[in-house]
Amino acid sequence: TKKVHAILTYNGTNQLIKKDVPCETDQLTHVYTFVLRPDATYTILIDNVEKQTGSL
């Protein structure tokens, strides 16, 4: 599939972020960044552009 999977392990179980984040599909190289904050919020960046944000 052509989507970004974000899976975190917490207390021995995998926690999947269920929102779909489409990945880039061109022929270029891309930088994917996952930011997890102490207040249990996250941001997914592709090429330093925010694609999704939410809370766990």
Buried (B, 14 or more C-beta within 10 A) or exposed (E): EEEBEBEEEEEEEEEEBEEEBEEBEEEEEEEBEEEEEEEEEBBBBBEEEEBBEEEE
